[in-house]
Structures are given as C-alpha cells and as structure tokens.
Amino acid sequence: MARYCFDGSMTGLLSCIFRAFAFKEYEVSVTANPHAQNGLFDEFIHVASNEEYGQRVWQGLKQKILSASLRAFYFAFLSEQEQACQNLFDFAVYVFQNQHPVDQDYGHAAVIGMSQWAKQVGREKHRMEAFVRFKKCKDGLFLSLVKPDFNVLPIITRHFKERYQDQAWLIYDEPRQYGIYYDLEQVHQVEMNAEAIDPQARIGHSQDFSIELDDEEVLYDQLWKDYFQSVNIQARLNMKLHIQYVPKRYWRYMNEKVL
C-alpha cells in the first residue's frame, strides 16, 4: 500500500487526493508525520503541496457535494487528527468514483467519519464563542489566551469580528502559537512566541511578546467574581449538571472560575 506524507495543510491533503487519481492509487494511507512508521511493504511517498492541484480538487468537490458537506470537510480538517485526514481522503475518493451523490451515505465509513469529526470541531467552535473572555491591556488591546482542542480560530473569527467591532482584540492560541488580531477594521493572523500567562498575573512576557494589564482590570475581575457569588444559590448547586454544560477545561477562560 502507498503511504502519502503531506505538510499538514489543506492544500497538501487536496494534493494527495489529486495524486491518487493521477496515479490510480486509491488504497492509500495519508499522514502529516514525516517520521511515521511504515509497514514492511508500504511505499512512503512525499507529496508536495500544489496550489493548482488543490484548487482543482476543491472545485471538483464543490460540484459533487452539498455546501453543508463541504463545510463538514473543512471542519473535520481543522481537527488536525490523522484519522480525520484519512477519512477525508477516503471520502473524496468515494465521491469522485461515483456518478451519483454519496455525501449523505452515512453507511460508508468515510462519510460517517467525516461527519463525526466535523461535529466535534463544531462543538468546540461554539464553546470557544461562548467561553472566551478578554482582559484589557494598558495599550487598550483586549487579549484572550486560549487552548482549544482543535484549530478553531479560523472559524470563530467572524463571530468575534461582528460582536466586538468597537475594540481592538487578540485571541491567541497558545499550543499552536498563532492568533487572530482585529485592528478595528480587519482581522489579521499573527504568529508570536508567547508564553502562557497566569490569569492572575499583572504582566506577562516572552522574547517577542509582552503585555501589561490595565490598572483597572484586577478590579473588574473582582467585581465580576463578587457579582457571580451574589447571584449564585448554593442550595440549588448541581455540579454534575454544571460541568456537563461548562466543562472544567473551559474554566480557565472565565473570571468567575479563577480562584
């Protein structure tokens, strides 16, 4: 079996799909890990990203599947999981090998696999939109440091741009070391080497990234915590249900949860 290795980009994955049809290699495993273990009889092939090939495959998918399925394809890719990429590769092969629509054939492993990954990414998107909190810096920038399970920044940009149009903000993905920055006009992708900043810290810095929180930020934090405590009814606390709707891994973003 051939084993395609690509650079981890969407263009790279689409280039793998293009190559599979160019060489009629449909039973293929794909990986973004150049050090992946190979089977005894596997042929390891490095597939270079090609924008032209990627666009041809993407346009072909747009003609063959529903817009909802195209969106699910993109969401599943943002999971950054190797199994998801394999599902997407197999899904594309299945689509192009059939004359009739198959993107809703949930009896096929690749179709249901893509759908399940897309749902997981979609849930993470909604939770980020709900739980992201900003802290005001001295220069007026509103900053939020996040650690999402999946690479959801590209799909939450529109939500935050529409909701916070009157302030400059930066949402920074710590594990992936990039962020989305809104300058009151446009949203830009920025890359920095930022260290994790303690939610209680007044100042955070690294070699090329530094912030100093606004003097009133700590006061605002405390006021919000006091309000939360005042409206909280201990006798009606149902922690199991609370955690179901607000998982603990999101508490780090919420002022009222920072002790």
N, C-alpha and C positions, 0 to 999 in steps of 0.2 A: 504493500500500500504506500502511496505517495504521502508525504507529510510536508505541508506547506508552512513556512515560517514567514510572518509578515511583521511590520513595525509597530503594530498595535493601533494604527489609525483606521478610520473608516475607509479611507481611500485604499489602504493596504488590504483590508478584508475584501473590498469590492474587486481589487486587482487579482486576488486569489480566485474569486469566482470567475473572472474573465479568463484567467489562465486555464482553469479546469475545463471550460468549454473549448478553448483554443486547442488543447491537447487531448480532449475527450477523456479526462481523468475525473471521474465523478465520485469514486470511492476514495475520498481524501480526508485526512485529519488536518486541522489547522491549529496553529499555535503562534502566540506572540512572544514566546520564550525561546531565545536563540540557543539556550542550554538545555532544552527539553530532551528527555531520554527518548531515544529512538528504538523501535523494535528491530529485531535481528534482520528482517528482510525489508524494512522500510527505507524508502528513498527520501532523504531530507533535502528539501528544495527551498532556497531563499527567494521569496517573491518580492520584487521591488515595487514600491508604490508608484502608480502611474495615474496621473490625474485624468488623462483622456480615457483610459480603460475604465477607471472608476465611474466617470460620468456616463459612459455608455451603459454600464451595468445598472446604475441608479435610474437612468431614464427608462431602461427596459423594465425595471421593477415598477416604476410609476405607471407604465402602460398595462401591466399584467395584474396588479393587485389594487385593492381598495386603499384610499388615503389613510384609513384607520390602521390598516396592516403596515403601511409604510411608516407610520408614526410608531407602531409597536416595534418594527425593525430597528429604528433609531434608538428607542428607549432601551431595548434589550442590549444593544451595543454598548450603551453607557453603563451597563452593569460591570463592564471590564472583566468579566469572568470567561475563562477559556471555554467552558461548556456552552455558554451563551453564544460565543463566536462560532462554535461548531454547529449549534442549532441554526444560526443564521446562514451559514454556508450551505448546510443541507436543505434549509428552507428555500434558498434561492435556486439551487439545483432542481428541486422538486417543482418550483414554479415554472422555470424555463423549459423543463422537459414535458410539460403538459400544455395542451391546447386550451383546455377549459380552466376556469378559475379554481384554484385549490387553496387560497389563503385562509379559508374558513373550514378547511378539512381537519378538524381537531382530532381525528383518528390517527393522523400522521404524527410521529414523534417530534419532528422538527417544528411543525406548526404549533402544537400544544406547548412545546418547549419555549419557543419564542414568546408566546402569549404569557406564559408564567413569569419569565424574566421581565417582560415589559410591565406586568402588574407590580412586581416588586419595586422596580425603579419608579413607577408611578406613585406608589405609596410613599417612598422616600421623598419624592418631589413635594407631595402635599404636606408632609410633616416638616420639611425644611421651610416651606412657605408659612406654616403655622407657628413654628417654634423659634425661628431665627430672631435674635434680639440684638440691637445695636448699642454700642457705647460711644458717647461723644468725646472726641479728642479736642485738644486745645486749638488746633487749626480749623475746627468746625467740621471735620470729617466724621461721619458715623461709621464705626467699624464693627464687624461681626466676624469672629473666627469660628469655623465650622469643621466638623469631621464626619461628613456623610459616608454612609456605606458604599454608595455608588457615585459616579461622576455626574451629579445633577445640576451643577452650576449653569451649564448651557440652557437648561430647560426651566430654570426658575428666574432667569434674567427678566423676562417680560413682566412677570408678576411684580417684582420689586421696582422696576422702572415705572410702571403705571401707578403703583401705590405710593412711592416716595419720590415724587417729581420735583419737590422743592428743597431737597437737601442732597449734598454730595455724600455718597456712601461707598463702602468697600466690603464685599463679602469674600473672605479669604478661606480657601480650602487648604487646611494645614497639611494633611497627608500628601496631597497632590502638588502642593507648593505653587498654586496659582490662584488668582482671584478675579472677580468681576468688579470693575470700578465705574461708578456713574458720576460724571462731571457736571451735572445739571443739564446736559444736552444729549450726550451719547454714552453708551456703555462700552467700556474697553476691557479686554482681557489683559491682565498684568501678571507677571511672574516675579516672585521675590523669594528670598531665603529667610522666611520669618519663623522664629521660634515660637512655641506655644506660650501664650501669655496667661498668667494666672488671672482668673476673673476678678480677684480682689486686689490685684497689683495696680498701682497708680501709673507705673511706667513699664513698658516692655521694649526690648530692643534686640537686634541681632546685627550681623556685619553690615547689612544693607537695608535694614528695615527698622524703624523705630517709631514709637508713639508715646505720647504723654496725654493721659486722660484729662478732660476738662475738670476744673476745680469743683464744679457742682455735680459731677457725675456720681460720686460716692453718696452725696446727699439724696439724689434722685433714686439711687439704688435702695437706700434705707427707707425712703418714703414709700416706695412700691412694696417692699417687704412688710412694712407696718400695715399698709392697706390690705395686703393679702392675708395677713394674720387676723385683722379685724373682721373680715367678712367670712373667714373660714369657721365652719361649725364642727368642732371636734367630735361631737356626739354622732354626727352623720358621716364621718370619715369612712370611706370604703377603699382602703389602699389597694386591694386586688383589682377593683374596677378602675381606679385611678391610674395604676400602672398599665393597664390594658390600653387606655386611651392616650396616656402620656408616658411612654416607656422611659426607664431610668436613663438610658443613654442620651436622651434629649434634655435632661435636667440641667446639664452644664450650660445651656444657652439661656436659661430662664433665671432672671434676677431673684425671683421669689424662692427658687430652689437652691441657690448658692448660700451655703451656711457661713 
